[in-house]
């Protein structure tokens, strides 16, 4: 499935010449070798006002980025999994305050890291159980092995959980392993980016009685017509997948990352609700339009409008922001003025980021430098796709906001 511009930008308040600055700016990223290629989509009031591609999806073969290119979206999987969980919540299958140990007993009696080293950690009992809302907000105390900021993520790596899990472990097995590791902090007291959405995916499986891939297909992907979104590519579609690159630490140029890139061509043992999906711009556009329209698109209603509004408010304890609650190690964007909802970061105050976002804008991105946001105030959605790891290499996300909002004149 491909996507194209559907309206004259001026009809929805954008200056076409200013929108063209997006292509000019990010074109330089390709021209000087920082990126291989990219795709960007900007919409307003449900219409595609700007849609462009530049560069190569596979530099080595010379294949250009096209409108139907497939991208590893990594953590842009998280909002999809979060919507899936809230579909079950709307059916009364659980409450957000429920202890997850009710369904996942491996998380019933957690320990919390207190002091010590990876060889001899000292832990204390958790005084608060992990609840469903903790998973959705990354306040459960879980972490990622690749964070490289704490003893606890060192313990994750020692157990085999770095950027990718062990190749022979499924989602249930990974959750059992996470349940045996200590928490980084007491649940509900801080914010730590983590495997929480993977655990949420396992919760969806147990509560629904379906595998995560089946549930997502039946309840989200098929109703929205997201035909390109999948867990791996094979056959003729394999040629559509953009190659994966990493930034050379000396030159800053994008160099091919075949070791991790090859994993997208194999069916994964672990269905990662936190980072496992591959998608296209057209598909993710449909997902963002569903959110912008309050949970419905083309007659398919996934969520109620009130639920979407509830998900995209700040749920952090005390109404604080990520700048005060984050445990560190997350360098994607400015955290001051940013709250976190049920699956999305939420702009509470745009001033600290020095970019004129709207209050209430919500967003997320992936480790290969993909990003999206939804602005319900201005009725804007924006998406950027490329394949460069890590996403903190270049300030792509704030620059995209800067360019989009400076093109909005009406």
Secondary structure as UniProt FT lines:
FT   HELIX           9..12
FT   HELIX           16..31
FT   TURN            32..33
FT   STRAND          37..44
FT   TURN            45..46
FT   STRAND          47..58
FT   TURN            59..62
FT   STRAND          63..64
FT   TURN            67..68
FT   STRAND          70..72
FT   HELIX           74..76
FT   HELIX           77..90
FT   TURN            91..92
FT   TURN            96..97
FT   HELIX           100..102
FT   HELIX           105..107
FT   STRAND          111..116
FT   STRAND          121..125
FT   HELIX           132..137
FT   HELIX           145..147
FT   HELIX           151..158
FT   TURN            159..160
FT   TURN            167..168
FT   HELIX           171..180
FT   TURN            187..188
FT   HELIX           196..208
FT   HELIX           212..216
FT   HELIX           217..221
FT   HELIX           222..224
FT   TURN            227..228
FT   HELIX           235..240
FT   STRAND          245..247
FT   TURN            249..251
FT   STRAND          254..256
FT   HELIX           258..261
FT   HELIX           262..265
FT   TURN            273..275
FT   STRAND          278..280
FT   HELIX           281..292
FT   TURN            293..294
FT   STRAND          296..297
FT   TURN            298..299
FT   STRAND          300..301
FT   HELIX           305..311
FT   HELIX           317..319
FT   HELIX           322..325
FT   TURN            336..337
FT   STRAND          338..340
FT   STRAND          345..347
FT   HELIX           351..353
FT   TURN            359..360
FT   STRAND          362..365
FT   TURN            367..368
FT   STRAND          371..375
FT   TURN            376..379
FT   STRAND          380..385
FT   STRAND          388..389
FT   TURN            391..392
FT   HELIX           396..406
//
